[in-house]
């Protein structure tokens, strides 16, 4: 038995001695076959190539508790109601063929829900225009369940911003942050009242900036979009709520979601706080936004073919392509020319159209801004005095008064619209509403009022003065774009519109 075991023991001992000898002569082999070797000999980063100083290090965990607790006190739940209405809709085409062209439409009462952010201790609240548009009654509920009525101060469909006000004082409010300092990958909170739930806080990161999704064009022909895109969960009811940074500052107003179903599907969009701050200040002070325009038309890269981009040089150059300069505008008196690429506004780089709109939207008519442009590969700089839509530097007056009188939504025609329609004067009735226009006429949305009692009106203010001078039995004459002939509507009593749409 011993004679059998002894050769095995001798063979095992010899093998061990040979392995130790080989490990000493070739240490790299020893490292590979010995997984319990010292950790100091193992590399710590197998994927690090080049300069190791550029390695991105993860940030410490973020605590949202303080920002969330402060934010929910200043975010409110907004509920709106619209009274049932009856309106007469006229079809001129039917009348042309001798058929009855009028139909009575009965619209049932409507209810809506959204969110808002208290921005001052004396009761001013910012929300979305689409949350309160057309509402007859606005109710605000605070985080502590206190409920009160609010009045709509003014709205701006172009940016989808509205300001409402409650009578309460000493309210908890949120401070504006600087949306220019928002960075990709930054943590943010979305605070609001989604799906009629109580105050809800969700977290996410900033996934893009200066996004344009075209949603505001349904409300305004001069829409301004430069959204902050996040992946924080936002659902119906969050509209008008707060986008907050980790310091508890307001950096945006949640406005829209991109979704095939209508509910959250991964992307939400907020209006940058720097735009919100400027618009709300104007709405509170003037009742309307003092918006300055460069006086150019531009080509949106998203709407033109790659072939046309190549022919214009847009595919190789960052910046906003100037397709034309409006005669009589501030740009026409500057060094800007058709074919230029605008690359910066007041030294702030602008690579896309939304970025340019965001920068210009912060200024009012009469302000001078510095514009950097690229022409023929060379950089230039010029000063442009911004003007209003009528190519003047005058402050725009509040046009809501005529809307309150007539119960609808009216605005001045732009110079481009006048040229397209071939008219010298006119006021556009964007919404007939539920007041005098709906009750005493069968006017439709889109009607252009050109005169009152045969006197031409070229602005909402002129229309208001004409109605105040002759409130009884006033005759409105005008046209429908795309239809032939003049149309006439009689108003028996313009003073009966105190309860019209706000």
C-alpha positions as CSV (number, residue, x, y, z in Angstrom):
1,X,0.0,0.0,0.0
2,X,2.8,2.4,1.0
3,X,4.5,1.6,-2.3
4,X,1.5,2.9,-4.1
5,X,1.0,6.2,-2.1
6,X,4.6,7.2,-2.1
7,X,4.9,7.9,-5.9
8,X,1.7,10.0,-5.8
9,X,3.0,12.2,-2.9
10,X,6.4,12.6,-4.6
11,X,4.6,13.6,-7.9
12,X,2.3,16.2,-6.1
13,X,5.3,17.7,-4.3
14,X,7.3,18.0,-7.5
15,X,4.4,19.7,-9.3
16,X,3.9,22.3,-6.5
17,X,7.6,23.1,-6.5
18,X,7.5,23.5,-10.3
19,X,4.5,25.9,-10.1
20,X,6.1,28.1,-7.4
21,X,9.3,28.3,-9.5
22,X,7.3,29.3,-12.6
23,X,5.3,31.9,-10.7
24,X,8.6,33.5,-9.5
25,X,10.1,33.6,-12.9
26,X,6.9,34.8,-14.7
27,X,4.9,37.0,-12.3
28,X,2.3,37.9,-14.9
29,X,1.3,34.2,-15.1
30,X,1.0,34.1,-11.4
31,X,-1.3,37.1,-11.4
32,X,-3.6,35.4,-14.0
33,X,-3.9,32.1,-12.2
34,X,-4.1,33.5,-8.7
35,X,-7.4,35.4,-8.2
36,X,-6.6,36.0,-4.6
37,X,-3.5,38.1,-5.4
38,X,-3.2,41.6,-3.7
39,X,-5.8,44.1,-4.9
40,X,-3.0,46.7,-5.4
41,X,-1.8,44.8,-8.4
42,X,-5.2,45.0,-10.2
43,X,-6.0,47.9,-12.5
44,X,-8.9,50.1,-11.4
45,X,-10.1,51.3,-14.8
46,X,-9.9,49.1,-17.8
47,X,-11.7,51.6,-20.1
48,X,-9.6,54.7,-19.4
49,X,-7.7,55.9,-22.4
50,X,-5.9,59.1,-23.0
51,X,-5.8,61.9,-20.4
52,X,-7.2,60.6,-17.1
53,X,-7.9,64.1,-15.9
54,X,-11.0,64.3,-18.1
55,X,-12.7,61.4,-16.3
56,X,-16.2,62.4,-15.3
57,X,-16.8,61.7,-11.7
58,X,-20.3,61.1,-10.3
59,X,-21.9,63.8,-8.1
60,X,-23.0,63.0,-4.6
61,X,-26.6,62.1,-4.0
62,X,-29.1,65.0,-4.3
63,X,-31.5,65.7,-1.5
64,X,-34.9,67.1,-2.8
65,X,-36.6,67.4,0.6
66,X,-36.0,71.1,1.3
67,X,-36.9,72.2,-2.2
68,X,-40.0,70.0,-2.3
69,X,-41.4,71.1,1.0
70,X,-40.9,74.8,0.1
71,X,-42.4,74.4,-3.4
72,X,-45.7,72.7,-2.5
73,X,-46.7,75.7,-0.3
74,X,-46.5,78.1,-3.3
75,X,-48.1,75.8,-5.9
76,X,-51.9,75.9,-6.2
77,X,-54.7,73.9,-7.8
78,X,-56.8,75.8,-10.3
79,X,-60.3,74.7,-11.3
80,X,-62.2,76.5,-14.1
81,X,-65.8,76.5,-15.2
82,X,-67.5,77.8,-18.3
83,X,-71.2,78.5,-18.5
84,X,-73.4,76.8,-21.1
85,X,-73.8,79.0,-24.2
86,X,-75.9,79.1,-27.3
87,X,-74.5,80.5,-30.5
88,X,-75.5,80.9,-34.1
89,X,-73.1,79.7,-36.7
90,X,-73.4,81.0,-40.2
91,X,-72.3,79.2,-43.4
92,X,-71.9,81.7,-46.3
93,X,-71.5,78.9,-48.8
94,X,-74.9,77.5,-48.0
95,X,-76.5,80.9,-48.3
96,X,-74.9,81.4,-51.7
97,X,-77.0,78.4,-53.0
98,X,-80.2,79.6,-51.4
99,X,-80.1,77.3,-48.4
100,X,-80.5,78.2,-44.8
101,X,-77.0,79.0,-43.7
102,X,-77.5,79.4,-39.9
103,X,-77.3,76.7,-37.3
104,X,-77.8,77.0,-33.6
105,X,-75.1,75.3,-31.5
106,X,-75.6,74.6,-27.8
107,X,-72.4,74.3,-25.9
108,X,-72.7,72.5,-22.5
109,X,-70.9,73.8,-19.4
110,X,-67.2,73.0,-19.4
111,X,-64.9,72.3,-16.5
112,X,-61.1,72.3,-16.4
113,X,-58.2,71.8,-14.1
114,X,-54.6,72.8,-13.8
115,X,-51.9,74.2,-11.6
116,X,-50.5,77.6,-10.8
117,X,-47.5,79.2,-8.9
118,X,-47.8,82.1,-6.4
119,X,-45.2,84.6,-7.4
120,X,-45.9,87.4,-4.9
121,X,-47.2,87.6,-1.3
122,X,-50.1,89.9,-2.4
123,X,-51.8,87.2,-4.5
124,X,-50.4,87.2,-8.0
125,X,-50.4,83.7,-9.5
126,X,-48.8,82.6,-12.8
127,X,-50.3,79.7,-14.8
128,X,-50.8,78.7,-18.5
129,X,-53.1,80.6,-20.8
130,X,-54.7,77.3,-21.9
131,X,-55.7,76.6,-18.3
132,X,-57.9,79.7,-17.9
133,X,-58.7,80.6,-21.5
134,X,-62.5,81.3,-21.9
135,X,-63.2,80.5,-18.2
136,X,-66.2,82.2,-16.6
137,X,-65.1,81.3,-13.1
138,X,-61.6,80.5,-11.7
139,X,-61.2,78.7,-8.3
140,X,-57.9,78.4,-6.5
141,X,-57.1,75.8,-3.8
142,X,-53.9,76.0,-1.8
143,X,-51.9,73.2,-0.3
144,X,-53.7,73.5,3.0
145,X,-57.0,73.0,1.3
146,X,-58.0,76.7,1.6
147,X,-60.2,77.6,-1.5
148,X,-61.0,81.0,-2.9
149,X,-62.0,82.7,-6.2
150,X,-59.5,84.3,-8.5
151,X,-59.7,87.0,-11.3
152,X,-57.9,86.7,-14.6
153,X,-55.6,89.7,-14.9
154,X,-54.3,89.2,-18.4
155,X,-53.1,86.4,-20.7
156,X,-50.5,86.0,-23.4
157,X,-51.3,83.1,-25.9
158,X,-48.0,83.5,-27.7
159,X,-46.1,82.2,-24.7
160,X,-49.0,80.4,-23.1
161,X,-48.7,82.5,-19.9
162,X,-51.6,83.9,-17.9
163,X,-51.7,85.9,-14.6
164,X,-54.5,85.5,-12.1
165,X,-55.0,87.1,-8.7
166,X,-56.6,86.3,-5.4
167,X,-57.4,88.8,-2.7
168,X,-55.4,87.1,0.1
169,X,-52.2,88.6,1.4
170,X,-49.0,87.4,3.0
171,X,-48.9,84.2,0.9
172,X,-46.1,81.8,0.5
173,X,-44.5,82.4,-2.9
174,X,-41.8,81.1,-5.1
175,X,-38.7,83.1,-6.2
176,X,-37.7,83.2,-9.8
177,X,-34.4,81.4,-10.7
178,X,-32.2,82.1,-13.7
179,X,-33.2,79.7,-16.5
180,X,-30.0,80.6,-18.4
181,X,-28.1,78.7,-15.7
182,X,-30.1,75.5,-16.3
183,X,-27.8,72.8,-17.6
184,X,-28.3,69.4,-19.3
185,X,-28.4,66.6,-16.8
186,X,-29.4,68.9,-13.9
187,X,-31.9,67.5,-11.4
188,X,-35.3,69.3,-11.4
189,X,-38.6,68.8,-9.7
190,X,-42.1,69.1,-11.3
191,X,-44.7,70.3,-8.8
192,X,-48.4,70.4,-9.5
193,X,-51.8,68.8,-9.3
194,X,-51.9,66.0,-12.0
195,X,-55.0,64.0,-12.7
196,X,-56.9,66.0,-10.0
197,X,-54.7,64.6,-7.3
198,X,-53.4,66.6,-4.4
199,X,-50.0,68.3,-4.6
200,X,-47.6,65.9,-6.3
201,X,-43.8,66.2,-6.7
202,X,-41.8,64.3,-9.3
203,X,-38.1,64.4,-10.1
204,X,-36.2,64.1,-13.3
205,X,-33.3,65.7,-15.2
206,X,-33.1,68.4,-17.9
207,X,-32.9,66.4,-21.1
208,X,-32.8,69.3,-23.6
209,X,-33.1,73.1,-23.9
210,X,-34.6,75.5,-26.4
211,X,-37.1,73.0,-27.7
212,X,-39.9,74.1,-30.1
213,X,-42.8,71.6,-30.5
214,X,-45.3,73.9,-32.3
215,X,-48.0,73.7,-29.7
216,X,-48.4,77.4,-29.1
217,X,-49.1,78.0,-32.7
218,X,-52.6,76.7,-32.0
219,X,-53.1,79.8,-29.9
220,X,-51.1,82.5,-31.6
221,X,-49.7,83.2,-35.1
222,X,-46.6,84.7,-33.4
223,X,-45.9,81.9,-31.0
224,X,-42.8,81.9,-28.9
225,X,-41.4,78.5,-27.9
226,X,-38.1,77.7,-26.3
227,X,-39.0,75.0,-23.8
228,X,-36.9,73.3,-21.2
229,X,-37.4,69.6,-21.8
230,X,-37.3,67.2,-18.9
231,X,-38.1,63.6,-18.1
232,X,-39.9,64.5,-14.8
233,X,-43.3,62.9,-14.9
234,X,-46.0,65.5,-15.9
235,X,-49.6,64.6,-16.6
236,X,-52.8,66.5,-17.4
237,X,-53.4,68.9,-14.5
238,X,-49.7,69.7,-14.2
239,X,-50.1,72.6,-16.7
240,X,-49.2,75.8,-15.0
241,X,-47.3,74.1,-12.2
242,X,-43.7,74.7,-11.2
243,X,-40.4,73.4,-12.5
244,X,-38.0,73.8,-9.6
245,X,-34.3,73.4,-9.2
246,X,-32.7,71.8,-6.1
247,X,-32.4,75.2,-4.4
248,X,-36.2,75.6,-4.5
249,X,-36.2,78.3,-7.2
250,X,-38.7,78.5,-10.0
251,X,-36.9,77.8,-13.3
252,X,-39.9,77.1,-15.5
253,X,-43.7,76.7,-15.8
254,X,-44.8,73.3,-16.9
255,X,-46.8,73.6,-20.1
256,X,-46.9,70.5,-22.3
257,X,-46.1,66.9,-22.7
258,X,-45.2,64.8,-25.8
259,X,-47.4,61.8,-25.7
260,X,-49.2,59.5,-28.2
261,X,-51.9,58.8,-25.5
262,X,-52.4,62.2,-23.8
263,X,-50.7,61.0,-20.6
264,X,-47.0,61.1,-19.6
265,X,-44.8,59.1,-22.0
266,X,-41.3,60.4,-21.0
267,X,-41.0,64.0,-22.1
268,X,-42.4,67.2,-20.6
269,X,-41.9,70.8,-21.5
270,X,-41.6,74.0,-19.4
271,X,-41.5,77.7,-20.3
272,X,-38.1,79.1,-19.1
273,X,-38.4,81.3,-16.0
274,X,-36.7,84.3,-17.7
275,X,-39.5,84.4,-20.3
276,X,-42.1,83.9,-17.6
277,X,-40.7,86.7,-15.4
278,X,-40.7,89.2,-18.3
279,X,-44.2,88.3,-19.5
280,X,-45.8,88.3,-16.1
281,X,-44.3,91.7,-15.2
282,X,-45.7,93.1,-18.4
283,X,-49.1,91.6,-17.9
284,X,-49.4,93.0,-14.4
285,X,-48.1,96.4,-15.3
286,X,-49.6,97.0,-18.7
287,X,-52.3,94.4,-19.1
288,X,-50.5,93.1,-22.3
289,X,-47.0,92.0,-23.3
290,X,-44.6,94.7,-24.5
291,X,-43.0,92.5,-27.1
292,X,-40.1,93.7,-29.3
293,X,-39.4,92.4,-32.8
294,X,-36.2,92.3,-34.7
295,X,-38.0,92.8,-38.0
296,X,-36.7,89.8,-39.9
297,X,-38.2,86.6,-41.3
298,X,-36.2,83.4,-40.9
299,X,-36.2,79.9,-42.2
300,X,-36.8,77.1,-39.7
301,X,-34.4,74.3,-40.4
302,X,-37.0,71.7,-39.3
303,X,-39.3,72.7,-42.2
304,X,-37.0,72.8,-45.2
305,X,-35.5,69.9,-47.1
306,X,-31.8,68.9,-46.8
307,X,-31.3,69.9,-50.5
308,X,-32.6,73.5,-49.8
309,X,-30.5,73.6,-46.6
310,X,-27.5,72.7,-48.6
311,X,-28.2,75.3,-51.3
312,X,-28.6,78.1,-48.6
313,X,-25.5,76.9,-46.7
314,X,-27.7,76.2,-43.6
315,X,-26.4,72.7,-43.3
316,X,-22.9,73.9,-42.6
317,X,-23.5,77.0,-40.5
318,X,-24.9,77.3,-37.0
319,X,-27.1,80.3,-36.4
320,X,-30.5,81.6,-37.6
321,X,-30.7,82.2,-41.4
322,X,-32.2,85.6,-42.3
323,X,-34.6,84.9,-45.1
324,X,-35.7,88.6,-45.4
325,X,-35.6,91.9,-43.6
326,X,-39.0,93.7,-43.1
327,X,-39.1,97.2,-44.6
328,X,-39.3,99.9,-42.0
329,X,-38.3,97.6,-39.2
330,X,-35.4,98.0,-36.8
331,X,-33.4,95.4,-38.7
332,X,-33.8,97.4,-41.9
333,X,-32.0,100.3,-40.3
334,X,-29.1,98.1,-39.1
335,X,-26.4,96.2,-40.9
336,X,-28.4,93.0,-41.1
337,X,-29.1,91.7,-44.6
338,X,-30.9,88.8,-46.3
339,X,-28.6,85.7,-46.2
340,X,-26.9,86.6,-42.9
341,X,-26.7,84.1,-40.1
342,X,-27.5,85.5,-36.6
343,X,-25.2,83.8,-34.2
344,X,-25.6,85.9,-30.9
345,X,-27.9,88.3,-29.2
346,X,-26.2,90.6,-26.7
347,X,-23.2,88.2,-26.8
348,X,-25.4,85.2,-25.9
349,X,-24.9,82.5,-28.5
350,X,-28.0,81.5,-30.5
351,X,-27.7,78.4,-32.7
352,X,-31.3,77.8,-33.4
353,X,-34.5,79.7,-34.0
354,X,-36.0,79.0,-30.5
355,X,-32.8,80.2,-28.9
356,X,-33.1,83.5,-30.8
357,X,-36.8,83.9,-30.0
358,X,-36.1,83.3,-26.3
359,X,-33.5,86.0,-26.1
360,X,-35.4,88.6,-28.1
361,X,-38.6,87.9,-26.1
362,X,-36.9,89.4,-23.0
363,X,-36.9,92.9,-24.4
364,X,-39.6,95.5,-25.3
365,X,-40.1,98.0,-28.1
366,X,-37.5,100.7,-28.0
367,X,-34.8,98.6,-26.5
368,X,-31.5,98.4,-28.4
369,X,-29.9,95.0,-28.6
370,X,-26.5,93.8,-30.0
371,X,-26.8,91.3,-32.9
372,X,-23.8,89.2,-34.0
373,X,-24.0,87.8,-37.5
374,X,-22.0,85.8,-40.0
375,X,-21.8,86.9,-43.6
376,X,-19.5,85.3,-46.2
377,X,-17.5,83.5,-43.5
378,X,-16.8,86.8,-41.7
379,X,-18.3,87.9,-38.3
380,X,-20.0,91.3,-37.9
381,X,-21.9,93.0,-35.2
382,X,-24.7,95.6,-35.3
383,X,-27.2,97.3,-33.0
384,X,-30.9,96.9,-33.6
385,X,-33.7,98.9,-32.0
386,X,-36.6,96.6,-31.4
387,X,-40.1,97.7,-32.5
388,X,-43.6,96.5,-31.9
389,X,-45.8,94.7,-34.4
390,X,-46.7,98.0,-36.1
391,X,-43.1,98.9,-36.6
392,X,-43.0,101.6,-33.9
393,X,-41.4,101.9,-30.6
394,X,-44.5,102.9,-28.7
395,X,-45.7,100.8,-25.8
396,X,-48.7,98.6,-26.8
397,X,-51.9,99.4,-25.0
398,X,-54.1,96.9,-23.4
399,X,-56.7,95.7,-26.0
400,X,-58.7,93.6,-23.5
401,X,-61.2,96.5,-23.0
402,X,-62.9,96.0,-26.4
403,X,-63.0,92.2,-25.7
404,X,-64.8,92.9,-22.4
405,X,-67.3,95.1,-24.2
406,X,-68.0,92.7,-27.0
407,X,-67.5,89.5,-25.1
408,X,-64.9,88.1,-27.5
409,X,-61.2,88.1,-28.2
410,X,-59.9,90.8,-30.6
411,X,-56.5,91.9,-31.8
412,X,-54.9,94.3,-34.3
413,X,-54.0,93.0,-37.8
414,X,-50.3,92.8,-38.4
415,X,-48.8,94.7,-41.4
416,X,-48.2,91.3,-43.1
417,X,-51.8,90.2,-42.6
418,X,-53.1,93.5,-44.0
419,X,-50.9,93.1,-47.1
420,X,-52.0,89.5,-47.6
421,X,-55.7,90.4,-47.2
422,X,-55.4,93.5,-49.3
423,X,-56.8,95.9,-46.7
424,X,-55.6,99.1,-45.1
425,X,-57.5,98.7,-41.8
426,X,-59.1,96.1,-39.7
427,X,-59.4,94.3,-36.4
428,X,-59.4,90.5,-36.2
429,X,-62.1,88.7,-34.1
430,X,-60.1,85.7,-33.0
431,X,-62.9,84.4,-30.8
432,X,-66.5,85.5,-30.9
433,X,-66.9,84.4,-27.2
434,X,-70.2,84.4,-25.4
435,X,-71.1,88.1,-25.0
436,X,-72.5,90.7,-27.3
437,X,-71.1,89.4,-30.5
438,X,-72.6,85.9,-29.9
439,X,-75.8,87.2,-28.4
440,X,-76.7,89.9,-30.9
441,X,-75.0,88.7,-34.2
442,X,-74.2,85.4,-36.0
443,X,-70.6,86.4,-36.5
444,X,-68.0,83.6,-36.8
445,X,-64.5,83.4,-35.5
446,X,-62.0,85.0,-38.0
447,X,-64.1,87.9,-39.0
448,X,-62.2,91.1,-39.8
449,X,-64.0,94.3,-38.6
450,X,-63.0,97.0,-41.1
451,X,-65.4,99.8,-40.0
452,X,-68.0,100.9,-37.5
453,X,-70.8,103.0,-38.8
454,X,-68.8,103.5,-42.0
455,X,-65.8,104.8,-40.1
456,X,-62.7,102.8,-40.7
457,X,-61.1,101.2,-37.6
458,X,-57.4,100.3,-37.7
459,X,-56.9,99.1,-34.1
460,X,-58.8,97.6,-31.2
461,X,-58.5,100.9,-29.4
462,X,-60.2,102.7,-32.4
463,X,-63.0,100.1,-32.4
464,X,-63.6,100.6,-28.7
465,X,-63.8,104.4,-29.1
466,X,-66.3,104.0,-32.0
467,X,-68.5,101.8,-29.9
468,X,-68.3,104.1,-26.9
469,X,-69.3,107.0,-29.1
470,X,-72.3,105.1,-30.6
471,X,-73.2,102.1,-28.3
472,X,-76.7,101.8,-29.7
473,X,-77.5,100.4,-33.1
474,X,-73.9,100.2,-34.3
475,X,-73.1,98.6,-37.6
476,X,-69.9,96.5,-38.0
477,X,-68.7,95.9,-41.5
478,X,-65.9,93.7,-42.6
479,X,-64.8,90.5,-44.4
480,X,-64.0,86.8,-43.9
481,X,-60.6,85.9,-45.2
482,X,-61.0,83.6,-48.2
483,X,-64.6,84.7,-48.9
484,X,-65.9,87.3,-51.3
485,X,-67.9,90.4,-50.5
486,X,-68.6,92.4,-47.4
487,X,-70.6,91.3,-44.4
488,X,-72.5,93.5,-42.0
489,X,-73.6,92.9,-38.4
490,X,-75.8,95.1,-36.3
491,X,-75.3,95.6,-32.5
492,X,-78.3,97.0,-30.8
493,X,-76.6,97.7,-27.5
494,X,-72.9,97.4,-27.0
495,X,-73.2,98.3,-23.3
496,X,-74.9,94.9,-22.7
497,X,-71.6,93.1,-22.7
498,X,-70.3,93.5,-19.2
499,X,-70.7,89.8,-18.5
500,X,-68.8,88.7,-21.6
501,X,-65.8,86.4,-21.8
502,X,-62.8,87.4,-19.7
